[in-house]
Amino acid sequence: MVNKFYKRRFPLVLAVVLMFLLSSLVTFATTPPKYIFLFIGDGMGVAQRQVAELQLNAGPTTPAKDQNKRLVMNRMKVIGVDTTYDSSSMVPDSASTATAISSGYKTLSGVIGYREDKTTKTPFITEALKQKGYAVGIVSSVKIVHATPAAFYAHIDSRNRYDDIANQLINSNFDLFVGGGGNGHFLATGRKDKRDLYKEATDKGFAVATTSKDFLALKPGQRVLANLPGDVNDEALPYAVDRKADDLPLDKIVSKSIDILSANKKGFFLMVEEGKVDWACHANDTGSTIANMFDLDRAVAAALEFQKTHKDTLIVVTGDHECGGLGLSMGQEYRVSPEIFLQQKMSFEVADVKVAEILKKESTSNDSIFKLAADFGLSNLKDSEKTAIEKAIGDQKANLSKEQSIALYGGYKPVSMTFCRLMNARANLFWTSYVHTGIPVMTSAEGTGAEKFAGYQDDTDICKALNSITSAGLKW
């Protein structure tokens, strides 16, 4: 009797068990990531990733013969390509593209967190995740009120309203902000309204850090506003090639940010921008571009290291747009030699300062400029290279008009731009532009939900994928 009862009931019991197991598997498969990293290489197209990887495979004086060594970001398991046009142009700016990534909406160049009417706010993935209990951190190698980082916390009709963006920052409910330079937008002495935003931020519960030492001393769980020591213009962290002992590389900043945000038991979302890749590309400074590409790649490696012990992690690496139109060869020669830039010891930015100092002291001799060229990376100058530098010296002394400066040197200082051009010529590569281009960018992803970033998509799809993976609740 008992056996018959179990025989009749066994198929039903088995079905219930199978349904439970299937339900568990589905639940497991759709469990959102607890930790999310979004890395944005500002200005980083495929060519920027390629030239850095080629240097990685090159010797001190010999070009790469293969690409057996990969950038960490190029080894990630899922690869996609994203279009970057905005509502103004096929050639976008960082405000509109970052807004597309953070909100899933296209908008006008120069606009942050608004639709094209400059009135309707775009909801951000960061805002939605904060409501779900995630801690939210925003990190940039440029000032934290710049377009890309601002597009994850601010809504404003012009990216140039830095003081107003800073005000929105301290009034946000996010947990961590780290940038380089930009103190003037927070200090009473630098603001038109004479407000001391550092004091106001402290009153709102932020721990304010303006030195590397103070930043590294912060404790897990603290709300953070850190503006780290800046470059020669106090607008960003120094270029990697210009870094001094006290300057923090991006991977150290990311590791410390992980430590601070990990105190939140519900997880975190961390956006990390490497902004000076873009700035170097604008100036066609390939050596500085490559060095900061490596800085970004080491930061991605720090996130992947964290992922090893935190399996519920998603890491996404993308660019907001390409900058400079980098071409890896020129003329009739089938060659590109990025190992040339291993000799470069300073950025165009520092070269500008040094050239100005030399020209202020010496008005007749060019020897000191030639020596600076060697320090920059141009050893053993050819006569033709000396002639090009001499012309640039003359143009710099002549104080060219704005129109002449743009036509001849892209608006940059003649001598440093000539240094960059000569280095590029030696490496047999060429830049087509001093501004952004409409070239699509490459996206890499790994971890929970990474498959949603594969294929040929649009930059707005990055936000939509994040929204789907996390069930954040954004609607379009």
C-alpha positions as CSV (number, residue, x, y, z in Angstrom):
1,M,0.0,0.0,0.0
2,V,2.8,2.4,1.0
3,N,4.8,1.5,-2.0
4,K,1.9,2.2,-4.3
5,F,1.4,5.6,-2.7
6,Y,5.0,6.6,-3.3
7,K,4.9,5.2,-6.8
8,R,1.9,7.4,-7.6
9,R,3.3,10.5,-5.9
10,F,7.0,10.1,-7.1
11,P,6.5,11.8,-10.5
12,L,4.8,14.7,-8.8
13,V,7.5,15.0,-6.2
14,L,10.2,14.8,-8.9
15,A,8.5,17.5,-10.9
16,V,8.3,19.8,-7.9
17,V,12.0,19.2,-7.2
18,L,13.0,19.8,-10.8
19,M,10.9,23.0,-10.9
20,F,12.6,24.2,-7.6
21,L,16.1,23.5,-9.0
22,L,15.3,25.2,-12.3
23,S,13.9,28.2,-10.4
24,S,17.1,28.3,-8.3
25,L,19.3,28.2,-11.5
26,V,17.3,31.0,-13.1
27,T,17.5,33.1,-9.9
28,F,21.3,32.5,-9.7
29,A,21.7,33.4,-13.4
30,T,19.9,36.7,-13.0
31,T,21.4,37.7,-9.7
32,P,22.9,41.2,-10.3
33,P,26.5,42.0,-9.7
34,K,27.3,43.3,-6.2
35,Y,30.3,45.3,-7.4
36,I,30.4,47.2,-10.7
37,F,33.4,48.9,-12.3
38,L,33.0,51.2,-15.3
39,F,36.3,52.4,-16.8
40,I,36.2,55.1,-19.4
41,G,39.3,56.0,-21.4
42,D,38.5,59.5,-22.6
43,G,39.5,59.7,-26.3
44,M,40.4,56.0,-26.4
45,G,39.7,54.4,-29.7
46,V,41.0,51.2,-31.1
47,A,44.2,52.8,-32.3
48,Q,45.0,54.1,-28.8
49,R,44.6,50.5,-27.5
50,Q,46.7,49.1,-30.3
51,V,49.6,51.6,-30.1
52,A,50.0,50.9,-26.4
53,E,49.9,47.2,-26.9
54,L,52.5,47.4,-29.7
55,Q,54.8,49.3,-27.4
56,L,54.2,46.6,-24.8
57,N,55.6,44.0,-27.2
58,A,58.5,46.2,-28.4
59,G,62.1,46.2,-27.2
60,P,63.9,49.3,-26.1
61,T,65.1,49.9,-29.7
62,T,63.2,47.2,-31.7
63,P,59.6,47.3,-33.0
64,A,57.0,44.7,-32.0
65,K,57.0,41.5,-34.1
66,D,53.8,40.1,-32.7
67,Q,51.2,40.9,-30.0
68,N,51.7,37.9,-27.7
69,K,51.6,40.3,-24.8
70,R,48.2,41.8,-24.4
71,L,46.9,44.8,-22.5
72,V,44.8,43.6,-19.6
73,M,41.8,45.4,-21.1
74,N,42.4,43.6,-24.4
75,R,42.4,40.2,-22.7
76,M,38.9,40.5,-21.2
77,K,36.5,37.9,-22.3
78,V,33.8,39.9,-24.0
79,I,34.5,42.5,-26.7
80,G,32.1,44.9,-28.4
81,V,32.2,48.0,-30.5
82,D,30.1,51.1,-29.8
83,T,29.1,54.1,-32.0
84,T,29.5,57.5,-30.3
85,Y,27.6,60.1,-32.3
86,D,25.5,62.6,-30.4
87,S,22.4,64.8,-31.1
88,S,24.7,67.6,-32.5
89,S,27.1,65.7,-34.6
90,M,28.7,62.5,-35.8
91,V,31.8,63.9,-34.0
92,P,30.7,64.2,-30.4
93,D,32.1,65.8,-27.2
94,S,32.7,64.3,-23.8
95,A,29.6,65.8,-22.2
96,S,27.2,64.3,-24.6
97,T,28.9,60.9,-24.8
98,A,29.3,60.5,-21.1
99,T,25.6,61.5,-20.7
100,A,24.8,58.7,-23.2
101,I,26.8,56.2,-21.2
102,S,25.4,57.3,-17.8
103,S,21.7,57.8,-18.9
104,G,21.0,55.9,-22.1
105,Y,20.0,59.2,-23.8
106,K,21.6,61.1,-26.7
107,T,22.0,64.8,-26.1
108,L,23.7,67.9,-27.5
109,S,27.4,68.5,-27.4
110,G,28.3,70.4,-24.2
111,V,25.2,69.3,-22.3
112,I,25.4,67.2,-19.2
113,G,22.4,65.2,-17.8
114,Y,19.7,67.0,-19.9
115,R,17.8,66.1,-23.1
116,E,18.2,68.2,-26.1
117,D,15.7,70.8,-24.7
118,K,18.2,71.5,-21.9
119,T,15.3,71.3,-19.5
120,T,14.3,67.7,-19.2
121,K,16.7,65.8,-16.9
122,T,18.1,62.4,-17.9
123,P,18.0,59.8,-15.1
124,F,21.5,58.4,-14.4
125,I,22.3,54.8,-13.7
126,T,24.3,56.0,-10.7
127,E,21.2,57.6,-9.2
128,A,19.1,54.4,-9.7
129,L,21.8,52.2,-8.2
130,K,22.2,54.5,-5.2
131,Q,18.5,54.1,-4.6
132,K,19.0,50.3,-4.6
133,G,21.6,50.6,-1.9
134,Y,24.8,50.6,-3.8
135,A,27.6,53.0,-2.8
136,V,28.6,55.2,-5.7
137,G,32.1,56.4,-6.4
138,I,33.4,58.7,-9.2
139,V,37.1,58.8,-10.0
140,S,38.9,60.8,-12.7
141,S,42.5,61.6,-13.5
142,V,41.3,65.1,-14.5
143,K,39.4,67.6,-12.3
144,I,36.3,66.0,-10.9
145,V,34.0,68.7,-12.3
146,H,35.1,68.0,-15.8
147,A,32.6,66.7,-18.4
148,T,32.9,63.0,-18.1
149,P,32.9,62.6,-14.3
150,A,30.2,65.3,-14.0
151,A,27.9,63.4,-16.3
152,F,27.4,60.7,-13.6
153,Y,26.2,63.2,-10.9
154,A,25.3,66.6,-12.4
155,H,22.5,68.0,-14.6
156,I,23.6,71.2,-16.3
157,D,23.1,72.9,-19.6
158,S,26.8,73.7,-20.2
159,R,29.8,71.6,-19.2
160,N,31.8,74.9,-18.7
161,R,29.8,75.9,-15.6
162,Y,32.4,74.3,-13.3
163,D,31.5,76.2,-10.2
164,D,27.8,75.2,-10.5
165,I,28.9,71.6,-11.2
166,A,31.0,71.6,-8.0
167,N,27.9,72.8,-6.1
168,Q,25.9,69.9,-7.4
169,L,28.7,67.5,-6.4
170,I,28.6,68.5,-2.7
171,N,24.8,68.3,-2.7
172,S,24.7,64.8,-4.2
173,N,24.1,61.8,-2.1
174,F,27.0,59.9,-3.6
175,D,29.8,58.4,-1.5
176,L,33.2,59.1,-3.1
177,F,34.6,61.7,-5.5
178,V,38.3,61.7,-6.5
179,G,39.9,63.9,-9.1
180,G,43.1,65.8,-9.9
181,G,43.5,69.5,-9.5
182,G,40.5,71.8,-9.8
183,N,40.8,73.3,-6.3
184,G,39.8,76.7,-7.6
185,H,36.2,75.5,-8.0
186,F,35.9,74.6,-4.4
187,L,37.9,77.4,-2.7
188,A,36.4,80.7,-1.8
189,T,39.4,82.5,-3.4
190,G,38.7,80.8,-6.8
191,R,34.9,81.1,-7.0
192,K,33.0,84.2,-8.1
193,D,30.4,83.6,-5.3
194,K,33.3,83.4,-2.7
195,R,31.8,80.2,-1.2
196,D,34.1,77.8,0.6
197,L,32.8,74.5,-0.8
198,Y,35.3,72.5,1.1
199,K,33.8,73.7,4.3
200,E,30.3,73.1,3.1
201,A,31.3,69.6,2.0
202,T,32.7,68.9,5.4
203,D,29.5,70.1,7.0
204,K,27.6,67.7,4.8
205,G,29.6,64.8,6.0
206,F,32.4,64.6,3.5
207,A,36.0,63.9,4.5
208,V,38.0,66.3,2.3
209,A,41.5,65.4,1.1
210,T,43.8,67.6,-1.0
211,T,47.0,65.6,-0.6
212,S,47.9,62.1,-1.5
213,K,48.8,61.4,2.1
214,D,45.5,62.6,3.3
215,F,43.6,60.5,0.7
216,L,45.5,57.3,1.6
217,A,44.7,57.9,5.3
218,L,41.0,57.8,4.7
219,K,39.0,55.1,6.4
220,P,36.5,52.6,4.9
221,G,33.0,53.9,4.8
222,Q,33.9,57.6,4.9
223,R,32.2,59.9,2.4
224,V,35.1,61.3,0.3
225,L,35.8,64.4,-1.7
226,A,39.5,64.3,-2.8
227,N,41.1,66.7,-5.2
228,L,44.6,65.4,-5.4
229,P,47.7,67.6,-6.3
230,G,47.4,68.7,-9.9
231,D,49.6,69.2,-13.0
232,V,51.3,72.4,-13.9
233,N,47.9,74.0,-14.6
234,D,46.2,72.4,-11.6
235,E,43.5,71.1,-14.0
236,A,44.3,67.3,-13.7
237,L,46.7,64.8,-12.3
238,P,50.1,65.1,-13.9
239,Y,50.8,62.9,-17.0
240,A,52.3,59.6,-16.1
241,V,55.6,60.6,-17.8
242,D,55.7,63.7,-15.5
243,R,54.7,62.0,-12.3
244,K,56.8,62.7,-9.2
245,A,57.2,60.4,-6.1
246,D,54.2,61.9,-4.3
247,D,51.8,61.7,-7.3
248,L,49.4,58.7,-7.1
249,P,49.0,56.5,-10.2
250,L,45.5,55.6,-11.2
251,D,45.7,52.0,-9.9
252,K,46.6,53.1,-6.4
253,I,43.6,55.5,-6.5
254,V,41.3,52.8,-7.6
255,S,42.6,50.3,-5.0
256,K,42.1,52.9,-2.2
257,S,38.6,53.7,-3.5
258,I,37.7,50.0,-3.4
259,D,38.9,49.9,0.2
260,I,36.7,52.9,1.1
261,L,33.6,51.8,-0.8
262,S,33.7,48.1,0.3
263,A,32.4,49.1,3.7
264,N,28.9,49.2,2.1
265,K,27.5,45.7,2.5
266,K,25.2,46.1,-0.5
267,G,28.1,46.7,-2.9
268,F,29.3,49.6,-5.0
269,F,29.4,51.2,-8.5
270,L,32.7,52.8,-9.3
271,M,33.2,54.9,-12.5
272,V,36.8,55.5,-13.3
273,E,37.9,57.9,-16.1
274,E,41.4,58.2,-17.5
275,G,40.9,61.7,-18.9
276,K,44.5,62.6,-19.9
277,V,44.5,60.1,-22.7
278,D,42.1,62.5,-24.4
279,W,44.2,65.6,-23.5
280,A,47.4,63.9,-24.9
281,C,45.5,62.9,-28.1
282,H,44.3,66.5,-28.6
283,A,48.0,67.6,-28.6
284,N,49.0,64.6,-30.8
285,D,51.4,63.6,-28.0
286,T,51.8,59.9,-28.6
287,G,54.3,59.2,-25.8
288,S,52.0,60.7,-23.2
289,T,49.0,58.9,-24.7
290,I,50.7,55.5,-24.4
291,A,52.0,56.2,-20.8
292,N,48.5,57.1,-19.6
293,M,47.0,54.1,-21.5
294,F,49.3,51.9,-19.4
295,D,48.1,53.8,-16.3
296,L,44.5,53.0,-17.2
297,D,45.4,49.3,-17.9
298,R,47.0,48.9,-14.5
299,A,43.8,50.3,-12.9
300,V,41.7,47.8,-14.8
301,A,44.1,45.1,-13.5
302,A,43.4,46.3,-10.0
303,A,39.7,45.7,-10.5
304,L,40.3,42.3,-12.0
305,E,42.4,41.4,-9.0
306,F,39.5,42.4,-6.8
307,Q,37.2,40.2,-8.9
308,K,39.3,37.1,-8.1
309,T,38.0,37.1,-4.6
310,H,34.6,38.8,-5.4
311,K,33.0,36.7,-8.1
312,D,29.8,38.8,-8.1
313,T,31.7,41.6,-9.9
314,L,31.2,43.2,-13.3
315,I,34.0,45.1,-15.1
316,V,33.4,47.2,-18.2
317,V,36.1,49.2,-20.1
318,T,35.1,51.6,-22.9
319,G,36.0,54.9,-24.5
320,D,33.6,57.8,-24.8
321,H,34.9,58.8,-28.2
322,E,38.1,58.7,-30.2
323,C,40.3,61.7,-30.3
324,G,43.0,62.8,-32.8
325,G,42.4,60.3,-35.6
326,L,45.5,58.3,-34.8
327,G,46.9,56.4,-37.8
328,L,49.5,53.7,-37.3
329,S,51.7,54.3,-40.3
330,M,52.0,57.0,-42.9
331,G,53.3,57.6,-46.4
332,Q,54.6,54.6,-48.3
333,E,56.3,52.7,-45.5
334,Y,54.7,49.6,-43.9
335,R,56.0,50.3,-40.4
336,V,55.0,51.7,-37.1
337,S,57.6,52.0,-34.3
338,P,56.0,53.0,-30.9
339,E,59.2,51.9,-29.1
340,I,60.5,55.4,-30.1
341,F,58.3,56.8,-27.3
342,L,60.1,54.8,-24.7
343,Q,62.7,57.6,-24.9
344,Q,60.2,60.3,-24.2
345,K,60.7,61.7,-20.7
346,M,58.1,64.5,-20.4
347,S,54.8,65.6,-21.8
348,F,54.1,68.5,-24.1
349,E,52.7,70.2,-21.1
350,V,55.9,70.2,-19.1
351,A,57.9,71.0,-22.3
352,D,55.8,74.2,-22.7
353,V,56.9,75.3,-19.3
354,K,60.6,74.6,-19.9
355,V,60.5,76.2,-23.3
356,A,59.0,79.4,-21.9
357,E,61.7,79.5,-19.2
358,I,64.5,79.1,-21.8
359,L,63.1,81.7,-24.1
360,K,62.7,84.2,-21.2
361,K,66.4,83.8,-20.4
362,E,67.9,83.3,-23.8
363,S,66.8,85.3,-26.8
364,T,69.5,84.4,-29.4
365,S,70.8,80.8,-29.0
366,N,68.8,77.7,-29.9
367,D,71.2,75.3,-28.2
368,S,69.2,75.0,-25.0
369,I,66.0,74.2,-27.0
370,F,67.9,71.5,-28.9
371,K,69.1,70.1,-25.5
372,L,65.5,70.1,-24.3
373,A,64.5,68.3,-27.5
374,A,67.0,65.5,-26.5
375,D,65.5,65.4,-23.0
376,F,62.0,65.1,-24.5
377,G,63.2,62.1,-26.5
378,L,64.6,63.5,-29.7
379,S,68.3,62.5,-29.4
380,N,70.7,62.9,-32.4
381,L,68.7,65.6,-34.2
382,K,69.0,65.6,-38.0
383,D,69.6,68.9,-39.8
384,S,66.0,68.8,-41.1
385,E,64.7,68.3,-37.6
386,K,66.8,71.2,-36.3
387,T,65.4,73.4,-39.1
388,A,61.8,72.5,-38.1
389,I,62.5,73.3,-34.4
390,E,64.2,76.6,-35.4
391,K,61.1,77.6,-37.3
392,A,58.9,76.7,-34.3
393,I,61.1,78.8,-32.0
394,G,60.7,81.8,-34.4
395,D,56.9,81.3,-34.5
396,Q,56.7,81.1,-30.7
397,K,58.7,84.2,-30.3
398,A,56.5,86.0,-32.8
399,N,53.4,85.5,-30.7
400,L,51.2,84.3,-33.6
401,S,47.6,85.3,-33.8
402,K,45.0,82.8,-32.6
403,E,44.1,82.0,-36.2
404,Q,47.7,81.4,-37.2
405,S,48.4,79.3,-34.1
406,I,45.4,77.1,-34.9
407,A,46.3,76.8,-38.6
408,L,50.0,76.0,-38.0
409,Y,50.0,74.2,-34.7
410,G,46.4,73.2,-33.7
411,G,46.4,76.0,-31.1
412,Y,49.3,74.5,-29.2
413,K,52.7,76.0,-28.5
414,P,54.8,75.7,-31.6
415,V,57.9,74.2,-30.1
416,S,56.3,71.4,-28.1
417,M,53.9,70.6,-31.0
418,T,57.0,70.3,-33.2
419,F,58.7,68.0,-30.7
420,C,55.6,65.8,-30.9
421,R,55.4,65.9,-34.7
422,L,59.1,64.9,-35.0
423,M,58.6,62.0,-32.6
424,N,55.6,60.8,-34.5
425,A,57.5,61.0,-37.8
426,R,60.3,58.9,-36.4
427,A,57.7,56.3,-35.3
428,N,56.0,56.5,-38.7
429,L,52.6,57.3,-37.3
430,F,50.3,60.3,-38.0
431,W,47.4,62.1,-36.4
432,T,44.6,63.5,-38.6
433,S,43.0,65.9,-36.1
434,Y,43.5,68.0,-33.0
435,V,39.9,67.2,-31.9
436,H,37.6,64.3,-31.6
437,T,36.5,62.0,-34.4
438,G,33.5,59.9,-35.2
439,I,35.4,56.6,-35.1
440,P,33.6,53.9,-33.0
441,V,35.2,52.8,-29.8
442,M,36.0,49.3,-28.4
443,T,34.3,48.0,-25.2
444,S,35.6,45.1,-23.1
445,A,33.7,43.4,-20.3
446,E,34.1,40.5,-17.8
447,G,32.0,39.1,-15.0
448,T,28.4,39.0,-14.2
449,G,26.3,40.1,-17.2
450,A,29.3,40.9,-19.3
451,E,27.8,39.2,-22.4
452,K,25.3,42.1,-22.8
453,F,28.2,44.3,-23.9
454,A,29.2,42.2,-26.9
455,G,28.5,43.1,-30.5
456,Y,28.2,46.3,-32.5
457,Q,26.1,48.6,-30.4
458,D,25.7,52.3,-29.4
459,D,27.1,54.1,-26.4
460,T,23.5,54.4,-25.0
461,D,23.4,50.6,-24.9
462,I,26.0,50.6,-22.2
463,C,23.6,52.2,-19.7
464,K,20.7,50.0,-20.9
465,A,22.8,46.9,-20.4
466,L,23.8,48.1,-16.9
467,N,20.1,48.8,-16.1
468,S,19.1,45.3,-17.3
469,I,21.8,43.5,-15.4
470,T,21.1,45.3,-12.1
471,S,17.3,45.7,-12.5
472,A,17.9,49.3,-11.7
473,G,14.4,50.3,-13.0
474,L,15.3,53.0,-15.6
475,K,12.9,53.4,-18.5
476,W,13.3,54.8,-22.0
